[in-house]
Amino acid sequence: MNNYEEIQQEMLKKVQTCQKDHDLKTCFDCDKLLDCKLRDEYVKATYEYLSEGKQGDFDF
């Protein structure tokens, strides 16, 4: 597991904990979706994981 994957997995756990704490199945059900810093950090970590820290395209 590389550093980007570790960070992405950590952020995923934080998002899932938040969803559980607020009794939500998805972030899209949350009224704070567009202003959520935690979700923004998760999206950024996921992008960096998929692109391996490089700017531009990434492979799935």
N, C-alpha and C positions, 0 to 999 in steps of 0.2 A: 504494500500500500504506500503510495507516494504522499508527500505533504499536502498536495491539493486535495487528494481523496480523503485524507484524515480530516482536513478542515471542513470539507463538504459534509462528511458523515457527522461531525460534531454539530454543525449548523442544522442538519436534518433532525437530529435528536432534540435540539432546542425548539425547533418549529413544532415537532410532534408533541413535545411537552406542553407548549403553549396551547396547541389545539385541544389537548386533553384537559388542561386546566380550565379552558373556556367552553368545554363540552361541544367542540366543533369537529366535524369530519374533514373539513378543508378550510384553508384560509379564505377561500372565496365566500364563505358564509359569514365572515367577520366584517363588522361595520368599520373596522380600522384598516382594512386591506390596503388602501391607497396611501396610508400614512404610517405603515408598519415598518420600523427600522429593522426589526428582526427578520422579517420576510425579505426586505431589500438585501440584507447581508447574506441570507441564504441563497437568493438568486445570483448574487455576485459570486459567492463561493462555488455554486454549481457551474456557472459559466467558466470560471477560472479552472475548475477541475476538468471540464470537457475540453477546454482549449489548452490545458497544461500550462497556463500562465502566459501563453502567446496571444498577441492581438490578431484578430482576423477570424478565419473559419475554424471549425472544429469537427471532428468525426464522432458519430454516435456509435 
